[in-house]
């Protein structure tokens, strides 16, 4: 597992968040978003276990193998289409 400082991690996450906002992808079309998340987690040393049939979305194991407890995290990664209203 790659060791980073809290400052490095926050900078990485901030950069990734900005990228996601600059390159939004609609539901079931999040191919670049999925690739970026997979690459980031793999770079940290986490095991990607996403089935090949799942084209968008990521499943990864984070933590020691054989741990007695499991925590699942879920987050939406798609953008939402909306119209700006003129005020």
N, C-alpha and C positions, 0 to 999 in steps of 0.2 A: 504494500500500500504506500502510495506517495505521501510523504509528510510535507505539509505546507503550514505557513503561519496563518493566523486568523486574518491578518491584513491581506495576504495573498489570496486567500479564499474569498474574502469579501470583494476584492478587486475583480477576480475571475467571475464571480456570480453577478456582479454589477455589469460587467462587459457582456455577459451572456444575456442578461435581461434586456440590455439596450439592443442587442442584435435581434432578439425575438420581437421587440416592438418595431424595429425598422424593417423586419421581414416577416410580417404576419402570414400565417397559413390557415385556411379554413378547415373545418372539421373533416377528418378522413383524408386530408391532403397535407398533413404535417410531416412531409418526408425529410426536409432539411432540419426541422426542429428535432425530429426523432434522431437523426444522424448525429447532430451536435450533442444531444444529451447522452447518447450511447458512447460517443468518443470521450466526453468529459468524464463520465463515470468509469469507463475502462481505464482512462489515464490515471485515475485515482486508485486503481487496483481492484475495483469492484467487479463481480462476476455478472455479466449480462446473460440473462436466461430467457430473453424474449423469444417466443416461438416464431419460426420463419413465416408462418401464416399471418402473423400480426405485422402488417406493413407500417403502421403508425402506432407510436406508443412504445414504452420501454418497461421491461421488468428486469430488475437487477437485485442481486443478493448483496446486502451491505452489512457487514459484521462478521464475526468469527464463525467458521464452519462448526456445525454441531451445537450451536447455541440453544439453550433450553427455552427461550422465548422468541416470539416473532412479532414484529410490528409492521403493519402494512401502511404505506403512504400512497395517497392517490392525488393527482393534480391534473387539471385540464391543461392542455397545451395548444388548443386551437384558438384562433382569432374569431371575433364575432363581427359580422357585417352590420353596419349601421350607417344611417345618413346623418350628416351634420346638419343641424337646424340653424338657420340664420336668425339672429335675435335682433 
